[in-house]
């Protein structure tokens, strides 16, 4: 471990942001802005190696950090910084996510003569109290954003019962010739339900929200950027800082409470001269917000007509035709010729083709039905990779039980852990099985504490 207590005196500024994705985006912008001036930036967030981050901090003049990992480094005395500039970005979101005490700790640790810049979309009372406490002679600058509709975005809505929203969502996706978009939900539970429902239908989809560990979020987002996923389901907080080009669609599974959030959501499509579609699924109580959106943006949202069963069948047939044409033109199927000759010698060619289409359709439906019978935990594990057995040097003598052990690990790592199984709590130690990435993250966390033997290790 690098001895960082020599000072980190080169760090002049700290930028604190609520999510890993926003930290990476801010760091990228600062890198482009300062690369010609020799300004170095270190990005600090949970789920990444301590040693690498400490090396970057040692040569940095600016740290961009999420609150949790920065607090770990400061309280663990791995860094010793007194920044003259502290920037709080998305302060209201950090308040909503429960980071206010961490922010106060960072501010109290900064230089006495400092400048504090606080950026916030809203100004709740707790944020005002924070600014008065740590910002002398404060100046408040309000930017009144002119709300206008982007002419490249086709804005539509579907008036529908809450219980019918998922069916409407699948119809909207299936009728598109091309779909590469984000589906916004209000709650984590909605995100999970929508994601699992779309996975049952064999769609290329994954999700991000506050309970998805940050190291997994990065992998999911990279797959989405690389077009290995065509659909991302997200909450607003988790989607902060996501910058993905060429999205064709944004779907509001639930409408947000305010017009500004709506504008921010749909603004992820219709960029760089490309057209985009924003479709909102509205229950009856949500329809009043459509009126508010239209009035604020000075535009008219058109009703989106859901496809009929006949239109859906026709579209699926069209897609199947395109896929078969692609196989004929691009794939060597000569090894199937002997069987094809046998079938054609025995049956009418039209009947052979229709039978094969029926069989392909039946196999697809059976596969979907089988996937619906998988448990939620096994689906989650399939989507996120391998598992590992973890040894933890805490047991019954430390007043641990299953729930207490999991709470201890989540509190220590500041991470909501995913599926955990086969927990065995002994007198002086415990074992548990969990996602491989999370297991390595926990081990790294305890190794960084500098004990002779870390509290957690990968079990043999």
C-alpha positions in Angstrom: 0.0 0.0 0.0 1.3 3.4 -0.9 2.0 5.7 2.1 -0.4 8.6 1.3 0.1 10.4 4.6 2.9 12.4 3.1 0.3 15.0 2.3 -1.4 14.9 -1.1 -0.6 18.6 -1.0 -1.1 19.0 -4.7 -4.9 18.5 -4.4 -6.4 22.0 -4.7 -10.1 21.1 -5.4 -12.6 18.4 -4.6 -15.8 17.9 -6.7 -18.4 15.8 -4.9 -21.2 14.1 -7.0 -23.9 11.6 -6.1 -23.2 8.8 -8.5 -20.3 7.0 -10.1 -21.6 7.7 -13.6 -21.7 11.4 -13.0 -18.2 11.3 -11.4 -16.8 9.7 -14.6 -18.6 12.2 -16.8 -17.3 15.2 -14.8 -13.8 13.7 -14.8 -13.9 13.3 -18.6 -14.9 16.9 -19.1 -12.2 18.2 -16.7 -9.6 16.0 -18.5 -10.5 17.6 -21.9 -10.6 21.0 -20.4 -7.2 20.8 -18.5 -5.1 18.4 -20.6 -3.2 21.3 -22.3 -2.5 23.0 -18.9 -1.1 19.9 -17.1 -4.0 19.7 -14.7 -4.5 16.1 -13.5 -7.8 14.7 -12.2 -8.4 11.6 -10.0 -11.8 9.9 -10.0 -12.8 8.3 -6.7 -15.8 6.0 -6.2 -16.7 2.7 -4.6 -16.1 -0.7 -6.2 -12.7 0.1 -7.6 -9.2 -0.7 -6.4 -8.0 1.5 -3.5 -4.4 1.3 -4.6 -5.1 2.6 -8.2 -7.2 5.5 -6.9 -4.5 6.4 -4.3 -1.9 6.5 -7.1 -4.1 8.8 -9.1 -4.7 11.1 -6.1 -1.0 11.3 -5.4 -0.5 13.2 -8.8 -3.8 15.0 -9.0 -4.8 18.6 -8.5 -8.5 17.9 -8.6 -10.4 15.0 -7.1 -13.9 14.1 -8.4 -15.6 11.8 -5.9 -18.7 10.1 -4.7 -19.2 10.8 -0.9 -18.9 7.2 0.4 -15.5 6.4 -1.0 -14.1 9.9 -0.2 -15.2 9.5 3.4 -13.6 6.0 3.6 -10.2 7.5 2.4 -10.4 10.5 4.8 -11.5 8.6 7.9 -9.1 5.7 7.1 -6.3 8.3 7.0 -5.2 7.1 3.6 -5.2 10.7 2.3 -4.6 14.0 3.9 -6.0 16.8 1.9 -7.1 20.4 2.7 -8.7 21.6 -0.6 -9.1 25.3 -1.2 -12.1 24.7 -3.5 -15.0 22.4 -2.8 -17.8 21.9 -5.4 -21.0 20.1 -4.6 -22.8 19.0 -7.7 -26.4 17.8 -7.7 -26.6 18.8 -4.0 -30.4 18.1 -3.8 -29.9 14.6 -5.1 -27.2 13.9 -2.5 -29.5 15.1 0.2 -32.3 12.7 -1.1 -29.8 9.9 -1.1 -28.8 10.5 2.5 -25.3 11.9 2.0 -25.7 15.1 3.9 -23.6 14.1 6.9 -20.8 12.9 4.6 -20.8 16.2 2.8 -20.6 18.1 6.1 -17.6 15.9 7.1 -15.8 16.8 3.9 -16.5 20.5 4.3 -15.3 20.5 7.9 -12.1 18.8 6.7 -11.3 21.3 4.0 -9.1 24.4 4.3 -10.3 27.2 6.6 -9.9 29.7 3.7 -11.8 28.0 1.0 -14.3 28.6 -1.7 -17.5 26.5 -1.8 -19.6 26.1 -4.9 -23.0 24.4 -4.6 -25.0 23.4 -7.6 -28.6 22.3 -7.0 -31.7 22.1 -9.1 -33.9 22.8 -6.1 -33.1 24.5 -2.7 -34.7 22.5 0.1 -34.3 23.9 3.7 -31.5 21.5 4.6 -29.5 22.7 1.6 -30.0 26.3 2.6 -28.8 25.5 6.2 -25.8 23.8 4.7 -24.9 26.8 2.6 -25.3 29.2 5.5 -23.1 27.1 7.7 -20.2 26.6 5.3 -20.5 29.5 2.8 -19.6 32.9 4.2 -20.9 35.9 2.2 -22.8 33.6 0.0 -24.1 34.7 -3.4 -27.1 32.9 -4.9 -27.2 32.8 -8.7 -30.5 31.5 -10.2 -30.6 30.4 -13.8 -34.1 30.5 -15.3 -34.0 27.9 -18.0 -36.2 28.6 -20.9 -38.5 25.6 -21.4 -38.9 24.8 -25.0 -39.8 21.6 -26.9 -37.1 20.0 -29.0 -38.5 19.8 -32.6 -36.5 16.7 -33.2 -38.3 14.8 -30.5 -41.8 13.4 -31.3 -43.6 13.6 -27.9 -46.6 11.3 -27.5 -48.6 9.7 -24.7 -50.8 6.6 -24.1 -53.7 7.0 -21.7 -54.0 3.6 -20.0 -54.8 1.8 -16.7 -51.8 1.3 -14.4 -52.4 -2.5 -14.6 -52.1 -2.4 -18.4 -48.9 -0.4 -18.7 -46.6 -3.4 -19.1 -48.6 -4.9 -21.9 -48.7 -1.5 -23.6 -44.9 -1.1 -23.2 -44.2 -4.5 -24.8 -46.4 -3.6 -27.8 -44.7 -0.3 -28.3 -41.3 -2.0 -28.3 -42.3 -4.9 -30.6 -43.9 -2.6 -33.2 -40.6 -0.6 -33.7 -38.3 -1.4 -36.5 -35.4 -0.2 -34.3 -35.5 0.4 -30.5 -32.5 1.6 -28.6 -33.7 3.5 -25.5 -34.2 4.1 -21.8 -37.4 3.3 -19.9 -37.8 5.5 -16.8 -39.7 4.2 -13.7 -40.4 6.0 -10.5 -39.4 3.3 -8.1 -36.8 0.6 -7.8 -39.6 -2.0 -7.6 -41.1 -0.9 -10.9 -37.6 -1.0 -12.5 -37.1 -4.6 -11.3 -40.6 -5.7 -12.4 -40.3 -4.2 -15.8 -36.8 -5.5 -16.4 -37.7 -9.1 -15.4 -40.8 -9.0 -17.5 -38.9 -7.9 -20.6 -36.2 -10.5 -19.9 -38.9 -13.2 -20.0 -39.7 -12.0 -23.5 -36.1 -12.5 -24.5 -35.4 -8.8 -24.9 -31.8 -7.4 -24.6 -32.5 -5.5 -21.4 -30.9 -4.7 -18.0 -31.5 -2.1 -15.3 -29.8 0.4 -12.9 -31.1 1.8 -9.7 -29.8 2.6 -6.2 -29.7 -1.0 -5.1 -27.6 -2.2 -8.0 -24.0 -2.1 -6.8 -21.9 0.5 -8.6 -19.4 -2.0 -10.0 -22.3 -3.7 -11.8 -23.8 -0.5 -13.0 -20.6 0.3 -14.9 -20.6 -3.0 -16.6 -24.3 -2.7 -17.5 -23.8 0.9 -18.9 -20.8 -0.2 -20.9 -22.9 -3.0 -22.5 -25.6 -0.5 -23.3 -23.1 1.9 -24.9 -21.7 -1.0 -26.9 -25.2 -1.9 -28.1 -25.0 -5.3 -26.5 -28.2 -4.1 -24.7 -30.9 -2.3 -26.6 -33.0 -1.4 -23.5 -32.0 0.2 -20.2 -34.6 0.5 -17.4 -33.7 3.1 -14.8 -34.8 5.5 -12.0 -34.0 9.2 -12.3 -31.3 9.2 -9.6 -29.4 6.2 -11.1 -29.6 7.8 -14.6 -27.8 11.0 -13.5 -24.7 11.4 -15.5 -25.5 8.8 -18.2 -24.4 10.2 -21.5 -25.3 7.8 -24.4 -25.5 8.9 -28.0 -28.1 8.0 -30.7 -31.0 6.8 -28.5 -34.0 6.3 -30.6 -36.6 6.2 -27.8 -37.3 7.4 -24.2 -40.3 5.9 -22.5 -41.8 7.2 -19.3 -43.3 4.2 -17.6 -44.3 6.6 -14.9 -44.5 10.4 -15.5 -42.2 12.4 -13.2 -43.7 15.0 -10.8 -42.2 18.1 -12.5 -41.7 19.3 -16.0 -38.0 19.9 -15.6 -37.4 16.2 -14.9 -39.6 15.2 -17.8 -37.5 17.5 -20.1 -34.2 16.1 -18.7 -35.4 12.5 -19.4 -36.6 13.0 -23.0 -33.6 15.2 -23.8 -31.5 12.0 -24.0 -33.0 11.4 -27.4 -33.2 13.7 -30.4 -29.5 14.7 -30.2 -26.9 15.7 -32.8 -29.5 16.2 -35.5 -31.1 12.8 -35.1 -34.8 12.4 -34.5 -36.2 10.6 -31.4 -39.4 9.5 -29.9 -40.6 10.2 -26.3 -43.6 8.1 -25.3 -45.3 8.5 -21.9 -47.6 5.9 -20.4 -50.2 7.8 -18.4 -52.8 6.5 -15.9 -55.8 8.7 -15.4 -54.3 10.6 -12.4 -51.2 11.3 -14.4 -53.1 13.0 -17.3 -53.1 16.3 -15.5 -49.3 16.4 -15.8 -49.6 16.1 -19.6 -51.6 19.4 -19.5 -48.9 20.9 -17.3 -46.1 19.7 -19.7 -47.9 21.1 -22.8 -48.5 24.5 -21.1 -44.9 24.8 -19.9 -43.2 23.6 -23.1 -45.7 25.4 -25.3 -46.3 22.2 -27.4 -48.9 19.6 -28.0 -48.4 16.0 -27.2 -50.2 13.6 -29.6 -51.9 10.4 -28.4 -49.9 7.3 -29.4 -52.1 4.6 -31.0 -51.2 1.2 -29.7 -51.0 -1.5 -32.5 -53.9 -3.9 -33.0 -53.3 -7.7 -32.8 -53.4 -7.8 -36.6 -50.7 -5.2 -36.8 -48.5 -7.0 -34.3 -48.8 -10.3 -36.2 -47.9 -8.5 -39.4 -44.9 -6.8 -37.9 -43.6 -10.1 -36.4 -44.0 -11.7 -39.8 -42.1 -8.9 -41.4 -39.3 -9.3 -38.8 -39.2 -13.0 -39.4 -38.9 -12.5 -43.1 -36.0 -10.1 -42.7 -34.2 -12.6 -40.4 -34.7 -15.5 -42.8 -33.5 -13.4 -45.7 -30.4 -12.6 -43.6 -29.7 -16.3 -43.0 -30.1 -17.1 -46.7 -27.8 -14.4 -47.8 -25.1 -14.5 -45.1 -25.0 -17.9 -43.4 -23.7 -21.2 -44.8 -26.5 -23.7 -44.4 -25.2 -26.4 -46.7 -24.9 -29.0 -43.9 -28.7 -29.0 -43.8 -29.1 -29.9 -47.5 -29.4 -33.7 -47.0 -32.3 -33.3 -44.5 -33.9 -30.7 -46.8 -33.8 -33.1 -49.8 -35.5 -35.8 -47.7 -38.3 -33.5 -46.5 -38.9 -32.0 -50.0 -39.0 -35.5 -51.5 -41.6 -36.6 -49.0 -43.8 -33.4 -48.7 -45.1 -30.4 -50.6 -42.4 -27.6 -50.3 -45.0 -25.1 -49.0 -46.0 -27.4 -46.2 -42.4 -28.0 -45.3 -41.8 -24.2 -45.0 -44.9 -23.6 -43.0 -44.2 -26.5 -40.6 -40.7 -25.2 -40.0 -42.0 -21.7 -39.3 -44.6 -23.2 -36.9 -41.9 -25.2 -35.1 -39.6 -22.1 -34.8 -42.5 -20.1 -33.4 -43.5 -22.8 -31.0 -39.9 -23.3 -29.7 -39.7 -19.5 -29.1 -42.9 -19.5 -27.1 -41.8 -22.5 -25.1 -38.5 -20.9 -24.3 -40.4 -17.8 -23.0 -42.6 -19.9 -20.9 -39.7 -21.7 -19.4 -37.9 -18.5 -18.6 -41.0 -17.3 -16.6 -40.6 -20.2 -14.3 -37.1 -19.3 -13.1 -36.9 -17.8 -9.7 -36.0 -14.1 -9.3 -32.8 -14.9 -7.6 -31.5 -17.3 -10.3 -32.4 -14.8 -13.0 -30.5 -12.1 -11.2 -27.5 -14.4 -10.8 -27.5 -15.4 -14.5 -27.5 -11.8 -15.5 -24.6 -10.7 -13.2 -22.1 -13.5 -13.4 -20.3 -16.1 -11.2 -20.4 -16.5 -7.4 -17.7 -17.0 -4.8 -17.6 -18.3 -1.3 -16.5 -15.6 1.2 -14.9 -16.1 4.6 -15.6 -13.4 7.2 -13.9 -13.2 10.6 -17.1 -12.4 12.5 -19.4 -14.9 14.1 -21.7 -15.6 17.0 -19.3 -14.4 19.6 -19.5 -11.0 17.8 -23.3 -11.2 18.2 -23.8 -11.9 14.5 -26.6 -13.8 12.9 -27.4 -14.0 9.2 -29.1 -10.6 9.0 -26.6 -9.0 11.2 -23.7 -10.3 9.1 -25.2 -8.9 5.9 -26.0 -5.6 7.5 -22.4 -5.4 8.8 -20.9 -6.0 5.3 -23.3 -3.5 3.7 -22.6 -0.8 6.3 -18.8 -1.3 6.0 -18.7 -1.2 2.2 -21.6 1.3 1.8 -23.0 -1.0 -0.8 -26.4 -2.7 -1.1 -25.4 -6.3 -1.8 -27.3 -8.5 -4.2 -28.3 -12.1 -3.9 -26.7 -13.9 -0.9 -27.0 -17.6 -0.3 -25.7 -20.5 1.9 -24.9 -18.3 4.9 -23.2 -20.2 7.7 -22.5 -18.3 11.0 -20.1 -20.1 13.3 -18.7 -19.2 16.7 -15.8 -17.0 15.6 -16.3 -16.8 11.8 -18.8 -17.1 9.0 -19.2 -18.1 5.4 -21.5 -16.9 2.7 -21.9 -17.1 -1.1 -22.4 -14.0 -3.2 -21.7 -12.4 -6.6 -18.0 -12.7 -7.5 -17.6 -8.9 -8.1 -19.1 -8.1 -4.8 -16.9 -10.7 -3.0 -13.8 -9.1 -4.4 -15.0 -5.6 -3.6 -15.6 -6.6 0.1 -12.1 -8.3 0.3 -10.5 -5.1 -1.2 -12.3 -2.9 1.3 -11.0 -4.9 4.3 -7.5 -5.3 2.9 -7.3 -1.5 2.6 -7.7 -1.2 6.4 -4.1 -2.5 6.8 -4.8 -5.4 9.3 -2.4 -8.3 9.6 -5.2 -10.5 8.5 -8.2 -8.9 6.7 -11.7 -9.4 8.1 -12.8 -11.0 4.8 -11.1 -13.4 2.4 -12.1 -15.5 -0.6 -12.7 -19.0 0.8 -10.7 -22.0 -0.6 
